[in-house]
Amino acid sequence: MPEADDFAVRNVPHIAIDAFREPAQYRYPSRPQDREPRREDYHAHAEALLAQLAAALADVPAPQNDPRIQIAGQERGAIVEIETLAPATERSKATRIPTGLDFPNQDVVVLRSQRKDDRTEQAVLFVPDNARAFLRDRIERYGEENLGNRARPDVARFEVIEAIRAAVIDTLFAVPVDHANAATIWWELWIRQPVGRADSLAAAAQNEALDVHPDRLVFPDTIVLFIHATVAQLVDLAQRAPGAISEIRPATGTIEPFIGHGPTAFNPDAVVADLGNRITAPPANVPTVCVLDTGISGAHPLVAPSLGGAWAYDDNWGSDDHHPQGGHGTAMAGLILYGDLEGAAQDDRQIELAHSVESMKFLPPPGIPATEPARYGFVTQGAVARTEIERPDILRSFCIATSALDFPSSQPSSWSGAIDQLCAGAMPGERDESQAAAAHSKRALVIASGNMNGGQREEVEAHHSLEDPAQSWNAITVGGYTAKEAIPEDPPGLELLVPANHKSPFSRGSCQLPPDLTPIKPEVLFEAGNMLVDGTGYCAGHPAVSLLALGSDVAHEPLVPFNATSAAAGVAGNFLGQIQAQHPELWPETHRALMVDSAQWPAPLRRLLVGTGAHWRTTISKGRRQEILREIGYGVPDIGRALQSARNGVSLIAQAEIQPFAGDNGQAPVFNEMHFYDLPWPAAELQALENEIVVLKVTLSYFIEPNLSGRAATRPDTYRSFGLRFEMKKRTETAAAFRKRMTEKLDPGEGTASEPNHWLLGSNAMQAGSLHCDLWRGAAVDLAGHDEIAIYPVGGWWKSHVGQGRMNDRARYALVVSLSATDQAVDLHADITAQVEAKVAAAIEVGT
């Protein structure tokens, strides 16, 4: 009888399950709204709000004394600050700004919102002068005393509002500002659409002799202007334009690649010569990974044969690697081509490359005058566009290992939003209005999570949040783990900061970010190197626990130690390049899903989540599990698992277009399409395994079109164009009952079967982001009945922003469902393949 190891060999293809897809009409399930009132006396609450509103809204200036700028298409008005009620208990969810607080027909709109540490929220509300009476009337009606049999109106709008007060202009700034600072710097002004508002603000700024950069970033709700001004000049401009500006940010953030270098102990010339003799360069026009960084040493003998092209965003910068201490872009390119060279440098295996590398310098070299705004979103998009112009029609992904420290990653930035746009194929100017969004070319992009760069042990070991733009929804955010454990003999007394197979001390995560507002980041971990700690508790990187990469100084230092999440992002680029080369027919969304699907936790990290029994650790809540994943992601990807299946470990793949919403004839858009998959499930094989442990992993990947606005920080549904979720059929549920549960309103008292929940996270973890992944772990016999999955839509701006005319647009997604019976001598692949072949044959017979 074959051994279990024979069944674990990755030598059979993944299985497509598109033939098992069944479209259906999706209706949002109505649920009982029984809840306790939040106010004892609604009339008194309304009276308090009216008094606060009157105090917050100053008298309307006389026309001849009105300093406010006339904004095209906008009435003059004022801004006020709104604050919500504190949560009822410590365990209660955050009290959110009501989504219905906007009255678009009156142009009463929430400009920006933010979550506070006490789980209340604050918002800046614009109230046009001619809408004051309207807003007062709505609050008065909400507080009526004699309602008779009528339901109290606008409870959802006003009940949770605790305070209304006059807004100081500082509330529009994303970071604290020093009003005494007289320095002239570049600023980002987030201007509400339409473009006429931005033009009016730009003209007003220029009338005040302020420089306005011609470049702009354009999103459905927002245009980002770059204005050169002092704090005082900007405050004066913003105070005279209430309602036009939703957010203000400095545009001069320091952006640095984070690296660690030291003296090398290698014999570089001999190693490079040996490697060069063992490497077979890739053929022409193979898939490529373009690194956006500091340039490249294109003459390096381990780069030149596999370099598809090298350019700079500005030709005056040159394409060479300008970074000191051995370069940065060159090291990134080497990792993209080869991964960590330490292993290859010590063996004699042949290396056949199936993907190439490109370099686009998008960071200026030293000496370039700092007169340009740090418009990194615009530059990133421009760098991508130029690369595609230089070498069109190439299957390409991108890699970025740079980040900025200035803005919190708890909300989208103009840079992360620009990255989401380019992944979705929705950069300004590239959308073809005659095509559905699903038809636009998409792009896969990996990005480093940002680094903790050493210091005292207690500081390094603390949790550190992602750095901008790693919060991007569509990019694959890469954190670090480390298997490095070599301790140098000199100097003596150094110790490893973390044991092997733990999270790298360089890596950042998202466990301190609001779980209902931000995606789980990083999604994956790659080798980032370790740190060493001395007797004083000081921690730092060291060549002994770093990766081996290529240096830009070919003559003197062709090999360099390299570490941190820059290194991890480079290795991730290598992984993505291999997937593209093996599966060029699959979409970028699918390449991303396969990377995450293949990831597994090293044993020490796995023990944080998996107990000694069949199931997940029961001593920690699902909320705590998510916090852990927000530090370590879904694990370390395995290239073998990503490229092929095994007989006892199978990945099922679906790629599909979907129309999430529909609307016409002036009617409000509604939810439209969902998909059911009657999975080709190896039920008999699973039942035969009885109580043996199996793992099901579901990964749903799609790219949203972002809508940058001041409200995106607390309302993910206003940022995404659409959202998707998945739901599995319950073990004891019939197929008919599953479809009814997902598509029809349940009768009063009609419930669904209750059964143990074996999911790691559960559906409540799917709040933000465009990749959703969960794992089921338990007895094989219990999994046998989970043989169907549904994909259904949730809201987004395509549905809510009717004026954009996108409610009937089509999107697309990739779904990967993997089933693993590790250590079991069972051929799941053969069973599933037989069902797929029978389904395809039946379809052909019907068609003929």
N, C-alpha and C positions, 0 to 999 in steps of 0.2 A: 504494500500500500504506500502511496506517495507520502512523504513527510510534509508537515505544514509549511516548511520553508520553501518547498517546491511551488506551493500555491501563492507565496508572497512575492515571487519574482515579477518585476514590472516589465512585462514583455507582450502585453495585449493592449489593443487600442481602447481609449475611452469610447463610450457608447452614446450616440445621439438619440434623443427621445422626442424629437419634434413631431414624429408621427402620432404621439400619444396626447397631443395638445388638443383641447376642445374649448373654443371661445364661448363665452356666456355673457349675458347682461348682468352688470353689477349694480346693486342698489345698496346704498349705505344703510346698515342695520339701525333701525330706530330702537332706542333703549329707554326704559322708564327714567324720568327725570325727578324722581322723588329725592328731595334733599331738604335739609334744615335751612330755614331762613337765616341770612347772615345779619339781619337788622331787626331789632325789637320794634322800632318805631320808624317806618319808612317816611312818614311825613316830616318828622324831626330831622332825619338824615337828609332829605331833599332841601329843607330850609337851610341846613348847615352848608350844603354844597352851593346853594345859591348865594349865600353870604360870602363864602370863600371866593366864588367866581367873580362876584362884583368887586371884591377887594383886589383880586389878581389882575383884572382888566382895567387899566387906567382909562381915563376919559379919552375919547377919540379927539385927536388934535384938530384944531381948525384948519381948513384947507390951506390958508396962506402961511400957516406955521408948521405944516406937517413935514418933518425931515425924512420921512420914509421914501425909499426909492419906488418909482412906478415900475413894477415887474410885468412883463408881457404876459397876458392871460391870467393874471392873478390880482384879486382885490387886496387892498391894504388890510392889515390886521395885526394881531398881537399873538405872542406865544405865552402859554401858561404851563406850569408843571403839575403833573398828576402823580399821586402816590396811592398804592393799593393798601388794603387792610392787611394786617399781620396774619399769618396762618393761625388756625385755631389751636393747634397743638404742635409739639415738637416733631411729631410724625406726619403732620399734614404736608401736602404738596405746597409748592410755592403759589402765592396768590398772584395771578398773572393779570397784566393789563388786558381788559376785555377786547376781543377782536372786533366787536361791533361799535367801539367807541368812535370810529370814523363815520362821518356823514359826507360821503364823496360829492353828492350833489350840491352841498353847501360849501365844499372845500374845507370842512372841519376835519383835519387829518392829524394822525399821530406822526410826528417827524422822526423821532427816535425813542428807543426804550432801552432800559437796562435792568438787570437783575441785581439786587442788593444782597449783602451777606446774610441778612435776616429773612431772606426768601420773600420779601416784598419786591415790587417792581415800581420803577419810576418811568414816566414818559413825558415828552415835550409835545404839547398839543397846540396846533395852530388854529386860531379862531378869527376868521375874517370879520371886519367891522360890521358888515351887513348880515352876519350870521349870529350875532350875539343874542338877538331876540329869539331866534329859532332854538338855540341851545338852552336858553333859560326856559322856554316853553316846554321842551322835552323833559327837563329836570322837574319842572312843576307838575307835569302829568304823571311822572314816575312817583311823586310824593302825594298824589291825591288821597284824601281821607275817605271819601264816599265813592267807592268803586262799584257798589251793588254786586251784580253777578259777573262783572268784567274781571279778567285777569289783570294784574298790575303790569303796566307797560314798562318796557326798557329795564327790567330787573337785571338782565344779563349785562347791560351796559353800565349801570351806575351803582349797583349794590356793593361792589367790592372797592369802590373809590373811597378812600379815607380822607384825602386832602387835595385841595386845589390851591395853588399859590402862584404868585408872579414868578416868572422864570427869569433868572439872571442869565446873561449871555454865556456864562461859563458852562451851562448845561449842554451846550451844543458841542463843546470840545470833548474829544475822546480821551484826552490825557490832561492832567493839571497843567496850567500855564502860569508863567510868571509875568504879571502885567507890567512889572518894572523893567523887563528885558527889552532893550532897544535894538536888538540885533534884527536885521532883515533876513528872513529865511523863506524857503518855499513851504507852502501849505496846500493840503488837499481840501477843497470845498466840495462836499457832496450836495449837488443841486438837484432838486426834484425835477423830473421830466414835466413838460416837454422841453425841447431844446431852446425855445424862446426864453425860458427862465434863465438858463445858463448864459445865453447871449446878453440878456439884460444885466446880469451880475458882472459878466466880463466887461461890458461897456462901462458900467458904473465904476469898476475897479480901475480901468484905464483912464477914466475921467479924473481919478484921484492920483494919477501918475504912478499906478502900481503895475508891475509887469504881470501879464497873463500869458502863460505858455500856450502855444498853439495846439499842443497835444492834449487829447482828452480820452478818458475811458468812458464807454457808453454801456449802460445797463438799462433794462426795461423801465425801472422807476427812477434811475439816478444817472446824472452826468457828473463825472469827477473833473473839476477844474483845478489847475495848479496856479497859485497866485503867490507872488513874491512880496512879502509885507512884514512889518513889525507886528507884534501882538496888538499894540494900540491901534494901528491902522486896520487890522483885520477885525478887531472888536467893533470899531466904528462902522465898518462896512456891514458886518453881520447885524448890528443893532438897527440899521436902517433898512434891512431887508428881511423882516420877520416872515417866516413861512416858506421862503425860497430855499434856505439852507437846512439840511437835515442833520449834518454832522461836519465837524472840522477836525482835521488831523495834521500834525506836522508831516512834511514830506521829505524830511532830511534824515531819516533813520539811518543809523550805521548798519551797513550790511557787510558781513565778513564771512569768508569760508573758515570753518573752524578745523584746525589741524593740530597735530602733535608730531614734532620731529626731534631727532636726537642723533648722536654719532652712530654711524652704521658699523656693524661688526661683520659685514659680508665682504666677499671678494667679488665686487660687482662686475668687473670686465669679464671674468671667466664665466660667471653665472649667465650674463646677458648673451655671451657668445654661444654657450651650450643651449640655452632656451631658443635662441634664434635658429639653431640647426634642427630643432625638434618641432618647430611650429609650421603648420601648413596654413597659409593665409586663406581667407574666405574668397569665393568666386565674386565676380563683379555683380553689383545690384542686388546683393543679399539684404535681408532685413538689417536695420542699423539702429543703434542707440546714440542719440545726440546729447552730449553733455554741455549744459549751459554753465560756464564757469570762467576761469581766468585765462583761457587759451590753452594751447598745447605745444609741446615740443615735437613737431611733426617729423623731425629727422631722427627721432629715437628709433633704433633698429627694431624694437619690439612693437612700435606703433606704425611706422611708415607702411609696411605691407598691408595693413588692415584699416588704414585711415581713409574713410570715404570722402572727407573734405574738412577744411578748417577755415573759418571765417570770423569776422568780428561784427558786432552790431554797428559800430562806427569804423569805417575803413582806416581812420587815422589812428586807431588803437593798435593795429597790427594783430595778427592771429597767434603770436607766440605766447607762451605761458609766462606772464610777468610776475607771478607770485614768488617772493623770496623763499629761502630755505628749502630749495628742491622743488618748488612749484606746487601747484594744487590741481589745476586742470589736467596736467599730464598724469598725475597719480590716479585721478578719477578715471581717465580714459583707459589706463592699464587695468584697473580693477574691472571695468566694464568688459574688457576683452577677455581677461584671464581669471578674474576673481583674485583671491589672496594668492600671491605667487610663492608663498613659503613652501607649500607642498610640492609644486612643480619644480622649484629650485633644488629640491632634495631628491627627486627621483629621475627616472630616465624615460618616462612615457612620452609618446607622441601626442601632440596637441593639434587637433584639427578644428579650426574656427569655422562656424557656420553663420556668424553675424559680424558686422563691422562696427566701427565707431566713427562718430563725427564730433567736431568741436565747434561751438559757437561762443565766442568770447562776448559775454554780456556785462562784465564788470570792467570798468575803465582802469587802465594802468596808472601807477603813481605819476603825478605831474600834470594830469588833466585838470584844468581849472574846475572847481566845484561850483559852477554857475548854473548847472541844470538842476531841476527838482529831482528828488529821488523817486521818480515815477516808475518804480520797478515793475508794476503790473503792465504798464504800456511797453516798457523795454522788453520784458519777457515775451509778450505777444509779438512784438516786432522781430525779436530774435528768432522765434519759431517760424514766422512768416518768411523771413529772409532765407532760412535754412531750406524751406520747402521750395522756394523759388530757385535756389542754387542747384538743388538736386530733386526735381519733381518725380512723382510716381514711384517713390521708394517706401516700402513698409518701414515705418520709423516710430520709435518711442523716444521719450526725453527723460533726462535725469538732472535734477537740481540739488545741490548740496549747500546752499547758502540760505541764510535766514536773518531776520531783523529782530531786535530786542525791544523795540519801542512800543508796540501795541499788544494788548492782551489777546491771546488766542481763543478767548471765550466767545468771540464773535467774528464774523467775516471781515476781512480788510479789502482794500482795493486790489492788493496783490493776490490774496487768495481767491478773490472773486475773478480776477483776470485769468488765473490758472484754471478755475472751474470753467470759464468760458472757452478757453482753448481746448480743453479736453472734450467738451461737448460739441466742438465744431461750430461755435456760436460767436466767434470774435466779430467785432464790427466790420462790416464789409464783406464777410465771407458767407453770410446766409443768403441762400437762394429762396426767395419768397414763393417760387413755384414748386418747391420741393418740401416734403414733410421733414421735420427735424430728424426723423429716423434715417433719412437718406444722406444726411450730411456726414462728411468724414470725421471720425472721432480720433482722439489721440490718447495713448497711455502715457502716464508721467509718474515717475517716482521722485520723492522729495524727502530730504532728511528731516528728522523730528526736531533738530536743534540739540545743543550740547550743554552739559555741565562740565566746565573746563578745568576742574581741579580746585584744590583749596583744602581747608581743614575738613577732617573726616565728617564731622556732624553736619556741615553744610553740603558736602558732596552727597551724602547718603539721604538727605531730605528729598521730598518729592519736588520736582521742577516741571512746570507746565511747558507745553510745546511753544516753539517760537514761530512767529509769522514767517512764511505763509503755510506752515505745516497743517493748519486747520482746514485747508482746502478739502471740500467734500469729494471731489472727483479724483484727486491725485492719490496714489498709494503712498502713505506716510510710513517711512522706514525708521524704526528704532533699532537699538543695538543690544545684542547679547554677546557673551564672550566665552570661548573655549580656551583662551590663552592662560597658561598657568606657570610659565617658566620664570623663575626668580633669578636674577643675575647674582653672581658671586661678589661683584664689586659695584657699588659700595656695599658693605655688609649691613645687615639689620633691616633690609627692606622686606615687606610682606605683601602678598596679594590683597587687594582691597576686597574683592569678591572671589569666591571659589569658581572653578570652571563650570560652565553651563548655567550661569545665572545672568540676569540682566546686566548689561554693561553699565558701569558707573557713569559713562558719558551720556547715557540716553535719557531723553525726556519723555513725558507722557501726558495724559489728559485726565488723571483721576481727580484732580481738583477743579475740573471744569464741570458746569451743570450738565448732568446726564440727559436731561430732557431737551437740551438746546444744542448740544454739540455731538459730533460723531465719535465713535470709539476710535481713538488714535493712540499709538500707531497701530496699523493693522498687522504688521509683520515685523520680525526681528532678523537682522543679519549680523555677521561678525563685525564688531566695532572696536575690539581691543579692550584690555583691562587697564587698571591703574595699580600702581604700587604705593604703599603707605610707609612712611618712615617713623622713627620713634617718637616724633613730636606730634604725630597724627596728621601730617601734611600729605596730601594725595596728589599724584600726577601721573600722566602717561609715561611710558618708557619703551624704548625699542624692543626690549625682551618680550613685551606683551602687546606688540603692535602687529599690524599686517605688513606684508612686504609688497611694495608698489613701485611704479616707475617714477624716476626723477626727471626733472626738466633739464638738468645740467648733464648732458650725455657724456661729456668728456671726463668729468670729475666725480659725479655722483648719479649714475644711471639708475640705481636702485635706492629707495628710501623707505624708512619705516613710516607708516601712515595709520591713523586711528580715528576714533570718534564716529559720529553718525554720518560724516562725509564718507568715510570708508564703507560704512554699512550701505549707504545709498549707492555707491559704486558697485558693490557686490550684488545689490538688488538689480542694478542695470544689467549686469552679466546674466542674472537669472531670467530677466524679462527678455533679453536678446535671444536666449536659448529657446524660450517658449515661442517667440515669434518665428524663429527659424524652423522649428519643428511643426508648428501649427499656423502657417501664414493665412490659412483659410478662415480662421476664427477672428472674431471682432476684438478690438482693444478691451472692451468691457469683459469679454470672456478670458482674455489673457490675465486681467486683474483677478477675476474670480478664481482661475486655476492657481495663481500664486497663493491666494489666501486659503483655498481649499487644501492645498498640499501642506500647509503649515502644521507643525506639531510642536508641543512644548518639550524642551529638554526635561529630563526626569526631575531635577530640583524644582523647576517651575510647575511642572505637572502636579507635583504633590500639593501645591497650593490649592488645587481645584478638585483633585480626584482622591477619594478616600481609599481605604483598604478593601471595601466591598465593591458591589456592582455599580454603584451610582456615584454621582458627584458628592463632594463632602456636604453632609447635612448640617454641619455646625456653623456654616456661613450662609447668609441670605443671598438671594439673587442680586440684590443691590451691591453687596460686598463682592460677589463674583465679577460684576461689571467693573467695579473699581480696580480689581486685579487685572482684568483685561485691558483697562485703560493705561496700564503700565507695561504689560508684556504682549499685548496684541493677541493674535490667534496662534502665535508661535513662530518657529523657524521653518521657512519653506524648504521642501525637499524636491529637488529637480526631477528625480525619478518619478515621484507621485504626480508631479505637474504634467509630465510628458506622456505617461502611459499608466494604464491600470494593471492590476494583478488579478489572478483568479479569485482570491479571497478579499480583494479590496478594489471596488469598482467605482468609477466616476461617471455619472450620467450627465449629459450636457444638452441644454436647450438654448436656442437663440431665437428671439421672436420680436416682432413689432406688435405694438398695442396702442389703441386709442383710449387714453384714460378718461377723457371727458367728451361731452357732446353738447352743442347748443345751437339754436337757430331761431328765426322768426321772433327775435327780441326776447326770447325766454332766457331765464337764468340758466347757465350751464349746469349739467348734472353729471354724476359719475356714469361711465359708459361701459367699458369692456373689462372683463377679467378672463383669466385662463385657468382651466382645470387640466391637470395631468394625471391620467389613470396609469400610474407608473408600472412598468414591466417588472413587477416585484417578485423576488425569489422566495415566495411565501413558504413553499414546502421545505426548501433548504433551511430557512430560518427556524421553522417549527422543529425540524430535526435536530437543530443545535440546542433546543430547549433553553436551559438557563445559562448558556455560555454568553459572555459579554460581547456585545457588538456596539459599534458607534455609527450613528448617522450624522452627517454634516451637510447642512444646506447653506449655500452661498448665493445670494441674489445681488447682481451687479448691474448698474445702469448709470448714465451720466445725466445730471440735471443741468439745465440752463440757469445760471444764477441771476438773482435780482438784488443787487446791492442797494440797501436803503438803511436809514437809521433804525427801522423797526426789526431788521433781520436778527439783531442780537437776542431778542426774546420771542420771535415768531418765525420758527423755521419754515412754516408753510408759506410765508411771504418771500422767502429766499429761493426756494426750489420751484422749478417750473411744474413739476409733478412729483409724486412719490409712489413707490410700490412697496408692498408687503407680501409675505407668504404665510400660509396657514396649512398645516398638515391635518389630514383626516384622523380623527381619534381612533384608538384601537378597536373599540366596540361599536363604532358608528358605521352605519351602512353608507354606501355611496350616495343614495338618494337623500338621506338625512344630512350628509355633508353638504351637498349642493343646496339643499333648502336652507341650511344654516347660513350659507355664504351669500345667497341671492334673494331670499324672501324674508319678509317680516314674520317673526315668530308670534304665534298666538299667545295671549296672556297666560302665564303659568307654564308655557311650554319651554322646557329647558333642554340642555344638551347633556349627554352622558358625562358623569364625573369619573375621572380616573387619575391615577398618580401622574404627576408631571415630571418627566425625566429630562426636560430641556435644561441646558446650562443657564440660559438667560431668560427665556420667555419673551413673549411679544411686547411687553412693556419696554424692553430695551431698544426697540426699533423706533426711535423718535426723530433723529436727525441723521444726515449723511445719505450717501447714494450707494453704499454697500452694506448689506445686512447678512449676518452670519450667525448661526446657532448650531449647537451640537446636542444630540440626543444620545444618552448612554444608558444601557440597561440590558435585560435578558433578551436574547434573540427571539424567543417565542412571543414576547410582548411587542416587538417591532414588526412582526409579520402582518399585523392589521393596519399599520400606518402606510397604506399603499396608494394614497392619492395626495396631491399637493395643489393648492390654489395660489395664484398670483393675482392680487387685486390692487386697485389704485387708492391713494389718499390725496388730499388736496394740495394745490400749488397755485402759483400765480397764473398759469394758463387758464385755470378755472375761475379764479377770483377777479382777475384783471381783464374784464370783458373788453375794455377799450383796446387792448393789445391785439385782439382778433386771433388768438391762438387756441381757443377752446376746442377746436376740432383737429388740432395737430396730432401727429402720430409720433410715438417714442419707440424705444426698443430696449431690450434687457437681455442679460445672459443669466442662466440658472445652472448651477452645478450642484448635483445631489450625489454625495459619495457615501458608500456603504462599506464598512470595514469590519471583517471578522478576523482580527489579528490572531495569529497562532493557531488558526483552525484550518484543517485540511478539507476545505469546502470550495467547490467551484461555482461561486455566485455568477461569475462572468458568463459561463456557458449557458446557465439557466436564463439569464437576462437576454443574451444574444439570441437565443432560440425564440423568445417572445417577440423581440424586435423584428426578426426575419419573418416570422409568421404574420405580424401586423403589416409589414411592407408588402408582402406577397398578396395578402388579402386586398389591400388598397389597389394594387396593380390589377388584380382580377376584376374588381369592381369597375375600374377605369376602362377596362377593355370590353 
